[in-house]
Amino acid sequence: MLCIIRKETDPYFNLAAEEYVLKHFERESFMLWRNEPSIIVGKHQNTLAEINASYVKENSIKVVRRLSGGGAVFHDLGNLNFTFIASGDHEHLVDFRKFTRPILDVLLTLNINAQFEGRNDLTIEGRKFSGNAEHVYKNRVLHHGTLLFSSQMADLSNALNVDPDKFRDKAVKSVRSRVTNISEHLSAPLTVTEFRDLILKHVMESTPGAELYSFTDEDIQAISKLRDEKYATWDWNFGYSPRYNFLKAVKTNGGKLEVTLEVANGIIENARFYGDYFNKLDPAEIEKALEGSSHDEASLRERIAPFNIPDYFLNVTGEELLSALF
């Protein structure tokens, strides 16, 4: 087994690295890594329905879609991620308990009695500190999990806080759980990197043939290419989202303005305005202009820029209209 500690904290690069190792390495691998503040959404999720878009923008939080299913999670430097990539019989590749066992073993050495619960969670005293997901590729499986060690819980809550009434879709919604940091349960102080090193030591000592590995220049070049062409793109992170209906209402100086959007693959197919506003020109012109636009702030801003918004919604500003669209 190759044991890889990664120093990069760019979530686009780190998610690309997982796919690269899964598809291009033959040996089984184990990786430990951290991300700067980011939201990692499951492969089958509607990204905009999982995030607090305004909070994400204000705090420059990156949003990245991963290969595996499951729910959205918040990462910061107080969260440690682990990845196992293994080969085997296709029918027996998925095994959440097997790949989380080393984590539970390390915690036991720290006098923390953690447990595997439900479908894919690790808990301490009933509170979740680790969510896990898996992705199968041919005869290989990628298992990865989060380990909340000293994460900022307020950021976690705010970044994933979204109005459930804004969206109607068939995508998988994340389940918000009561969570805890591992550091809260330690009898002696420990940093997240020291905790990382304990896990690495345990995996190295308990796995015959385990050896340290660092990405080569060739590896980094290939991962960076995958990062730029896939994981850092709007098409993958937002456009891959399933069909959904977006509904939002805002109060403006011109009255209540309601918006409904029908969106497929991140592209607006239909837009309608409702409310008790007054107008001089027909808002249907703006509705028509929104069709074919990507459902992201920059594209929406560009589509409404040619219009003098108060002519269509009396006493409503362009920024107020934009806030209703996203």
N, C-alpha and C positions, 0 to 999 in steps of 0.2 A: 504493500500500500504506500502511495505517495502522500506525505503529510505536508500541506502547504499553508504557511501563514502569510496572509496578504496584508501589505501596509496601505494599499490604496483605500480611500474612503469615498470614492466617487461611485454612487450607486449604479450609474449606467455601466461603468467598467466592471463592477463586481458581479452584476447579473449576467453580463456578456461572458465573463470568465467562467461562470458555472456552465453555460451552454458549450463553450469551447472545450472545456475539460471533458464534459459528458460525451461529446461527439468526436473528439479528436485524440483523446488519450485511450490507451488500451488497458492500462493498469487501474485497479481500484484506487480511489483518492479520498482524502479527507482535507477539508479546508476550514479555517477559522478567519473571520473577517468582520469588519465594522463599516457602517455607512454614516456619512454626515446626514443631518436631518432630511428625511425622505419618507414618502409613502410608497409601499410596495403592494400593488394590487394583484389579485389572483388572475390567472389567464382568462377566465370566463366572466369576469366582472365588468359592469358598466362603471368606468373610472369616475365620471362626474357624479355618480350617485353615491360614491364612497368617500368623497373628500369635502372638506370645507374650503371651497375654491378661493374665497376672499382671504382666509387665514393663510392658506398655502402660498398665495401670491405675495401677501404682505411680509411673510417670513422667508421667502425664497426657498421653499421646500420643494425638492424635486419629486416628481411622481413617475414611477417606473412600473411597467407590467412585467411579471415574471413568467417563467415557463409552466409552473405548476398551478393547480387549482387552489381552491380554498379562499379565505377572506383577506381583506386588506389589513396591513399591519404598518405601524409607525416605527421607523428606525431612527436612532441617533447614536452618538458615540458612547452612550451608556448602555447600549444594546449590543450584545455579541451574537453573531450568526455563525452557525456551523453547517457544514455540508458533507454528506457522505455520497460518493458515487460508486456503485458496485455493479457487478455483472452476475448473471445467473439465469436460472430457468424462468421464463417469462411469467408463468403462473404463480411463482413464489417470490417475485421481486418486491412487491409492496409489503413492507413489514415495519410499521411505525414503532412498535415496541423494541425491535432489534436495534434500530438506529438511535433511539433515545436512551437506551440502557446505559451507555457510557456516561452520559450527562448525570443520570440519577446516581450512578456509582460515585462520581466525583463529589456530588453534593453530600452524599452520605459520609464521606471522609471529613466534611466540614460540619458534621452533626446536623445536617438539614435533611429531614425526612420528606423528600418530594415524591410525588406519585404521578403515574400515567393515568389520565382520566379521559373519559369520553372517546371521541373519535381520533383526536390528534393533539391533545393538550398535556402539558406538564403543570402540576399545581403544587403549591405549598399551603397547607391548611385551607384547602378549598379555593385558593386564589391562583389565577393563572399567571405563569411567568414565561411560558414557552408555547408557541403555536408552531405546528409542523405541517409540511406539505410534501408531496412527492410527484415526480413526473417520470414516466417510463418512455425510453427511447430504444427501440429494437430490443436487445437483450440486456440493457443497462437501466438502472434506476438512479434518479437524482433525488436524494432526501435532504431537505434543508429545514432548519428551525431557528426561531429567535430565542434569545435568552435575555430577558429583561434583567439587567444587573443594577444599573444606577440611572435608568432613563428618567427624563423629565415627564412626569405623568400628566402635568397640565398641557404640555405640548401634544402629547399622545391623544388626549381627549379632544382638544381643540382642533387638531388637524383632521381627525376622523369624524368630527361632528357635522352632520349634514341633515337638512330638513327632509324627513322621509316622505313628505307630501309633494316634494318637487318632482319626483320621478315615478313613472309607472312603466315597469319593464319586466322581463323574464330572466334577468341576470341574477347571479347568486349574490345575495346581500351578506355582508359581514355581520357576525354576531358579536355585539359588544359584551365583553366579559369583565368581571371584577378581576383586577390585575394587581400584581405586587412585584417589587424589585427583590432580587436575590439578596442584595446587600442589607436589606432590612432584617434578615434572618441570621446574619453571621454573628458568631460570638466574639470574633476578633476582626479588626479592619483588614480589608483586602481590596486592591484596585481591580478594575475590569481587565487590565492586561495581565495581572498576576493570576486572576481566575482563568483567563485564556491559556496561560502557560501550564496551569494544573491540568486542564483538559487535554492539551497536547501531550503532556508527559504521560498521562494515563493511557491515551490511545496508542502512543508509541510503544509503551511497555506491554500492553495487552494484545498487540497485533503482531504476529510473527512476520518478519520481513519488512516492517514499516521503516521508511526512510524519509528524511527531509528533502523537499524539492522546492526550488525557486523558479519562477517563470523565466525562461530565456528571452533574449531580445526578440527572437522569432515569435515566441508565444505572445509577448506583449504587443507586437505589431499586429498579429492576427486578431487578438482580443480587442484592440483599439479600433480596428476596422469594423468588427461586428458591433461594437459600441456605437460608432458613428452612424452606421448604416441601418441599425435596427433599434437598439435600446434607448438611444437618445432622440428618437423620432416621434413626432406627434402621431403618425400613422399607427405605430405599434402601441403607444401608451394611451392614446385616446380613441383614435379611429378604429381600432380593433374591437371597440365596445359593441355590444349587440344593439338591435333596434330598441328604441325606447321613446316614450313620450315625456317631454319636459313641461312642467307647469310651475309658474311662479307669479306672485302678485306683489306689487310694491305700491306704497303710498307716496304720492307726489303732490306738489303744489297745484297740479292740474287735476287732481282726483286719483282714484284708484285705477291702476293699470295692470291688467292681467295678460299673461302671455302663455300660449301653448305652442310647443314645437314637436313635430314628428321627425325623429332623427334615426338614420340608418347608417351604420359604419362611420359615425361621426359627422355625417353630412345632413343638413337640414332639408327635408323633403317638403315640409309644409309648415307655415307659420300663421298664427291667428292672434289678433289683439282683441281684448274685451275690457270693459270698465265703464266708469261713469264720467269719463273725460269729454271735453268738447274739442272740436276740430274745424279747421278751415279747408284742408285738403284731405283726400281719402287715404287713410292708413293702409289700404290694400296695396298701394304702390310700394310701401316699405315691406309689407308681407311678401310681395312678389320678389323684391330685391334680395330678401334673405334666403330664398330657395337656392340650393346648391352651395351655400356657404358651409365651411367647416364650423362646428359648434365650439369655437374657441374665441377668446376675447379679441385677439388681434384681427381675425377675419370678420367678426361681427362689427367691430369698430369701422373697418374699411367699408363694409357694405352700407352702413347708415351715414357715413361721412358726407355723401352728396346731398343729403336731405336737410332742410331747415326744420328741425324736429318740432318747434312750437307751432308750425303751420299744420302739422298732422296731429299733435297732441298739445292743446293749448296750455301754456305755463309749465310744460314738461321739458327738461333739458336733455341733451344727448346722453349725458352721463347717467341720468335717471333711467332713460330707455335702455341703455346698455346694461345697467344693473338688473333689469328685468329679464334680460335675454340669457344670462349666464349664471 
